[in-house]
């Protein structure tokens, strides 16, 4: 059982054993987990340190030969069982997520479906990294390409999608034949521990999956310096991504990084305005705006700008705010630093000429971490919100006059994860999707993610791709065999 588990959380779930209260290789320290909606202490979780981080790699390295040599269909079978157990525990996992992350319960349930889809996808993809033949350019030579697992993979995951970011990385690495060491965010360790418990029940051998809770600097720093860790996959801020990139250089690790986003949402005249408003609400306010795919900058063609501002503000005014189990549209932000950033961005934009159309303040009757969904109009490019990721429920609207202008403004950022375009002109859609410097472009819709697609960005929004076949290949090496039978 979880040490000091809040009785209120225990009463919410049917299987308290999903919360063992400690990661692997723990020391004496404890991590306090609090509900962001109430500030209530949810749990005290035993944590690891650098010594535990080394022990986790020891276990993963020891187990790697056996796991990688297992028949692909046997690895796939364990992954399928993990998927089934996740789906059976969907409601418990969702309630755990609400308690530590604050996400509205319907969004939490949706995330569990999303998380499980990666496990199912890679259970099937694990059967497919076949040997490839190569047409020989040398006489009497046979040539083959083998895909082999890289070895131990370190997976560093964030708090905003505490289940899906683990399964998207872990299922791909495990399907490829790697063993893994996982460090989840300190804000959301309970979801990670619950997934690890379900993995144990699914039949993963000891040492294949190692979940380490604790101080990120000491744990992850140990892994970046350890040459036995051959791959590192990280989802988080661009700033931390740069740090891990530097730390991993001496051991030349395989890196997969999904970093920050600063998505433009572009609406041209002639677009379906009602649809653009509805999709804009989804793109901005899902996960209370705490999403790397969140639309940060709204560029609206001038002839429809005023009408879009009016309709969008009306729609935002109808959004509900509340605690996760009440299933509102907007839940609490994760911590006070997130709230401070919303306040700073709103005040800065207004000081530079933006108009506040709605929101712009903390909903203090609900608690200190609830920030009202906010719309700013006429936001100049000089405002901080137009160059920094807000990661909260603040939408910045600005007009534009022509296609060349909006392309230049949308691309004027170090980020390049996703862009949203609304238009019914096929030639314009083609030009925009080619010109926008983003790894993913959504046209007349918001949702683009899923297990079968290669998720990732350009520029400083990341390295490599997660999901799809490419997500598994990221954890493999190509071995070339040139054979002469003599």
Rosetta blueprint (number, residue, H / E / L):
1 X L
2 X L
3 X L
4 X L
5 X L
6 X L
7 X H
8 X H
9 X H
10 X H
11 X H
12 X H
13 X L
14 X L
15 X L
16 X H
17 X H
18 X H
19 X L
20 X L
21 X L
22 X E
23 X L
24 X L
25 X L
26 X L
27 X L
28 X L
29 X L
30 X E
31 X E
32 X E
33 X E
34 X E
35 X L
36 X L
37 X L
38 X L
39 X L
40 X L
41 X E
42 X E
43 X E
44 X E
45 X E
46 X E
47 X L
48 X E
49 X L
50 X H
51 X H
52 X H
53 X H
54 X H
55 X H
56 X H
57 X H
58 X H
59 X H
60 X H
61 X H
62 X H
63 X H
64 X H
65 X H
66 X H
67 X H
68 X H
69 X H
70 X L
71 X L
72 X H
73 X H
74 X H
75 X H
76 X H
77 X H
78 X H
79 X H
80 X H
81 X H
82 X H
83 X H
84 X H
85 X H
86 X H
87 X H
88 X H
89 X L
90 X H
91 X H
92 X H
93 X H
94 X H
95 X H
96 X H
97 X H
98 X H
99 X H
100 X H
101 X H
102 X L
103 X L
104 X L
105 X H
106 X H
107 X H
108 X H
109 X H
110 X H
111 X H
112 X H
113 X H
114 X H
115 X H
116 X H
117 X H
118 X H
119 X H
120 X H
121 X H
122 X H
123 X H
124 X H
125 X H
126 X L
127 X L
128 X L
129 X L
130 X L
131 X L
132 X E
133 X E
134 X E
135 X L
136 X L
137 X L
138 X L
139 X L
140 X L
141 X L
142 X E
143 X E
144 X E
145 X E
146 X E
147 X E
148 X E
149 X E
150 X L
151 X L
152 X E
153 X E
154 X E
155 X E
156 X E
157 X L
158 X L
159 X L
160 X L
161 X L
162 X L
163 X L
164 X H
165 X H
166 X H
167 X H
168 X H
169 X H
170 X H
171 X H
172 X H
173 X H
174 X H
175 X H
176 X H
177 X L
178 X L
179 X E
180 X E
181 X E
182 X E
183 X E
184 X L
185 X L
186 X L
187 X L
188 X L
189 X H
190 X H
191 X H
192 X H
193 X H
194 X H
195 X H
196 X H
197 X H
198 X H
199 X H
200 X H
201 X H
202 X H
203 X L
204 X L
205 X L
206 X L
207 X L
208 X L
209 X E
210 X E
211 X E
212 X L
213 X L
214 X E
215 X L
216 X H
217 X H
218 X H
219 X H
220 X H
221 X H
222 X H
223 X H
224 X H
225 X H
226 X L
227 X L
228 X L
229 X E
230 X E
231 X E
232 X E
233 X E
234 X E
235 X E
236 X L
237 X L
238 X H
239 X H
240 X H
241 X H
242 X H
243 X H
244 X H
245 X H
246 X H
247 X H
248 X L
249 X H
250 X H
251 X H
252 X L
253 X L
254 X E
255 X E
256 X E
257 X E
258 X E
259 X L
260 X L
261 X L
262 X L
263 X E
264 X E
265 X E
266 X E
267 X E
268 X L
269 X L
270 X L
271 X L
272 X L
273 X H
274 X H
275 X H
276 X H
277 X H
278 X H
279 X H
280 X H
281 X H
282 X H
283 X H
284 X H
285 X H
286 X H
287 X H
288 X H
289 X H
290 X L
291 X L
292 X L
293 X L
294 X L
295 X E
296 X E
297 X E
298 X E
299 X E
300 X E
301 X E
302 X H
303 X H
304 X H
305 X H
306 X H
307 X H
308 X H
309 X H
310 X H
311 X H
312 X H
313 X H
314 X H
315 X H
316 X H
317 X H
318 X L
319 X L
320 X L
321 X E
322 X L
323 X L
324 X H
325 X H
326 X H
327 X L
328 X L
329 X L
330 X E
331 X L
332 X L
333 X L
334 X L
335 X L
336 X H
337 X H
338 X H
339 X H
340 X H
341 X H
342 X H
343 X H
344 X H
345 X H
346 X H
347 X H
348 X H
349 X H
350 X H
351 X H
352 X L
353 X L
354 X L
355 X E
356 X E
357 X E
358 X E
359 X L
360 X L
361 X L
362 X E
363 X L
364 X L
365 X L
366 X L
367 X L
368 X L
369 X L
370 X L
371 X E
372 X L
373 X L
374 X E
375 X E
376 X E
377 X E
378 X L
379 X L
380 X L
381 X L
382 X L
383 X L
384 X H
385 X H
386 X H
387 X L
388 X L
389 X L
390 X L
391 X L
392 X L
393 X L
394 X E
395 X E
396 X E
397 X E
398 X E
399 X E
400 X E
401 X L
402 X L
403 X H
404 X H
405 X H
406 X H
407 X H
408 X H
409 X H
410 X H
411 X H
412 X L
413 X L
414 X L
415 X L
416 X L
417 X L
418 X E
419 X E
420 X E
421 X E
422 X E
423 X L
424 X L
425 X L
426 X H
427 X H
428 X H
429 X H
430 X H
431 X H
432 X H
433 X H
434 X H
435 X H
436 X L
437 X L
438 X L
439 X L
440 X E
441 X E
442 X E
443 X E
444 X L
445 X L
446 X L
447 X L
448 X L
449 X L
450 X L
451 X L
452 X L
453 X L
454 X L
455 X E
456 X L
457 X L
458 X L
459 X H
460 X H
461 X H
462 X E
463 X E
464 X L
465 X L
466 X E
467 X L
468 X H
469 X H
470 X H
471 X H
472 X H
473 X H
474 X L
475 X L
476 X E
477 X E
478 X E
479 X E
480 X E
481 X E
482 X E
483 X E
484 X L
485 X L
486 X L
